[in-house]
């Protein structure tokens, strides 16, 4: 496989992932962004442990979808993320009737 073939494959996978996101985003209540991944989830629990500059942020997601083009299964029942970096949690607007 040439480098052009690999680039085309990755571009096609990224486009498929973006289309999947558009199709399923209305099924979820929250969008969660960490330094490594983007998630959609219906339940989010955020806990900060530690003090000072060494705080660990624990994010627990239930009924989630993971933005990852190399993953075979993007729908997962439970996710746990531990990070020292910023976490962004947004409540999504309800789908219009």
Secondary structure, DSSP 8 states (H G I E B T S, - for coil): --HHHHHHHHHHHHHHHHHHHHHHGGG-SEEEE-SS-EEEEEEEEEEEESSTT--EEEEEEEEEEE--TT-S--EEEEEEEEESS--EEEE------
